[in-house]
Every structure is written in structure tokens, then in C-alpha cells.
Amino acid sequence: MHAEGIESVSRNYQMVWNAYHRLKLNFWDVGGQKSLRSYWRNYFESTDGLIWVVDSADRRRLADCKEELQRLLVQEVRIRDLIGNS
């Protein structure tokens, strides 16, 4: 994909768009610190995809990352079920 426009709003956010394909991608680097994790779901609203990046050199954190991703996905399914059933 040839990006026609790249806009960096902050060091943690970048938007890429392509007018020809009418495609817009928003990239967020929300960090993995435990103190920030409660805010993650704020970034998932109207999200069609998720790229989960893990530092595989830090083997001690791999299990923690796996558990956190599973927790987020289960929580998202529960929220969608509640919204869909109301």
C-alpha cells in the first residue's frame, strides 16, 4: 500500500490514509505497563483489527502478555454480547 498521507499526532499515535482505496489506518502504541492496561479498551471502540506486539526477547513476560490478551478479548466479547442483547 502506498500511503498518500501520514500524520503523526504524537509519538504514540499515527494515522495513515490512502484516498484511492478509501482506507484509513490508525496506529496506537498504548504501552504495556500494568498501570496503563485499564485504559486499553478506550482504544478499541470501532476497531476492526488489532496488532499485538510482544518483545519475544523478554521470555518472562510472554505468559503475562498471553493472559492479558486473552482477558481483553473475553472482555470485548462480553461487552459486544451485552450491547447486542439490549
Secondary structure, 3 states (H helix, E strand, C coil): CCCCEEEEEECCEEEEEECCCCEEEEEECCCCCHHHHHHHHHHCCCCCCCCCCCCCCCHHHHHHHHHHHHHHHHHHHHHHHHHHCC
